[in-house]
Amino acid sequence: MWRWWRSGKTSDWATKYLPQARLRWLAPLAGIIGAAAFVAIQYHPMMPIFRQLLWKVFFA
């Protein structure tokens, strides 16, 4: 999503592989896949344990 946001402002090695026309459909697709993966991992059987451990690391 960041590359799509900055597509007209800069040029680097990835510009030839990810032109603005390709980013227009690839960036939202990657965002949707990322959000779906985040939701799916919440249903993993070990997630309550991981969440509890992360809570202890960041807030204890």
N, C-alpha and C positions, 0 to 999 in steps of 0.2 A: 504494500500500500504506500509506503514511503517513496519508493522509486517512482510510482505513478504520480504522486504529489509533486515530486521534484523533476519530472521528465523534461519539461521545457527549459529548465534553468541550468542544467549541467550536462556534460557529456563525458563518458568514461568507457572502460572496456565492455561493460554490459549493454551499452546503448544499442550496439548493432544486433544483439540477441534479443533485447527487450524494447523494441520500438514502442512508441506511444499507442499505436493501434493494437498491438498485442497486449500491452499492459491494461488497456481498457476492459478486457474480459478476463485476463489472468489474475489481476490484483483482487477483484471482488471474489473470484472463485477461490483463491488461496485464503482469503479472509473467512469465507464460509466454511471451508474445510478445516481451518484452524479452530473456529468456534465450535464446530461439530466434534472435533477431536477433544476439545476441552470439556464439553458436556459429556461425551462418551466416557472419558476417564473418571468422571465423578461416580459412575456406576460400577467401577471396578471393585471387587470384593475387599481388596486391601486398602482402599482409599480412606476409610475412617481412621485406620492406624496411621497412615502417612500424614493425614491432616492433623491428627493429634501431635505427632512428632514435629511437624512444621510449626505448629502453634507454640510448642515448647521452645523451639529454636529461636523464633522471631519475637516472642512476647513474654518469655520467662526469664 
